[in-house]
Each structure stands twice: as C-alpha cells, then as structure tokens.
Amino acid sequence: MTKQEAIALFRSRRKLAEALGITTQAVGQWPDRLTQRIADRVMGAKQRTKKAKANGTTAVPKERH
C-alpha cells in the first residue's frame, strides 16, 4: 500500500491521522511505500470507522500504542 492510497481511504491526511490517533505531520513522514505494520494499522482503523458508521456512532475509538 502506498501513502497516497492510505490517505485516499480516509479522503484526507487529517482524517487518516485522526483515525490513527497521530498527527498529520507523522503521516507526512511515512515512506511512499508503507511498511506492512503501518498498512495494517491503516486497514484496522478503516475497519473500525466502518463499524462505527454501521452502528450509527460518530466516535471512533483511538488506537492504543
């Protein structure tokens, strides 16, 4: 997965960063080709946001490190 694909999943760098509980600057420091660890975090956050929307909630739980 590329950084641009990850951003596109959330429609903006800000929304991606919020879903992961990190800053937009941290997203900016990612390599163009994401490591498997980062890609897994992105996909996990996407699944959580889908579940939250399906349940009618707007709050998305923050990921713990």
C-alpha positions in Angstrom: 0.0 0.0 0.0 1.2 3.5 -0.8 0.9 6.5 1.4 -1.5 8.1 -1.2 -3.7 5.0 -1.2 -3.9 5.2 2.6 -4.9 8.8 2.5 -7.4 8.2 -0.2 -9.2 5.5 2.0 -9.9 8.3 4.5 -10.3 11.1 2.0 -7.7 13.3 3.7 -4.5 13.2 5.6 -6.2 14.8 8.6 -9.0 12.2 8.8 -6.4 9.4 8.4 -4.3 10.9 11.2 -7.3 11.3 13.5 -8.4 7.7 12.9 -4.9 6.5 14.0 -4.5 9.0 16.8 -1.4 10.6 15.3 -0.6 14.0 13.8 -0.7 14.9 10.2 3.0 15.6 10.4 3.6 11.9 11.4 1.6 10.8 8.3 3.8 13.1 6.2 6.9 11.4 7.4 5.8 7.9 6.3 7.6 6.4 3.3 5.8 6.5 0.0 5.6 2.7 0.1 4.2 1.8 3.6 5.6 -0.9 5.7 3.4 -3.8 6.5 3.0 -2.6 10.1 1.7 0.8 9.0 -0.5 -0.6 6.3 -2.0 -3.0 8.9 -2.8 0.0 11.2 -4.4 1.9 8.4 -6.6 -1.1 7.5 -7.5 -1.7 11.1 -8.6 1.9 11.5 -10.6 1.7 8.3 -12.5 -1.3 9.7 -13.2 0.5 13.0 -14.6 3.5 11.2 -16.8 1.3 9.1 -18.2 -0.5 12.2 -18.7 2.9 14.0 -20.7 4.2 11.0 -22.7 0.9 10.7 -23.6 1.2 14.4 -24.7 4.8 14.0 -22.0 6.2 16.2 -19.7 9.1 15.2 -17.0 8.5 17.8 -14.2 6.2 16.6 -12.1 4.6 19.3 -8.5 5.7 19.3 -5.8 3.1 18.7 -3.6 2.3 21.6 0.2 2.0 21.2 
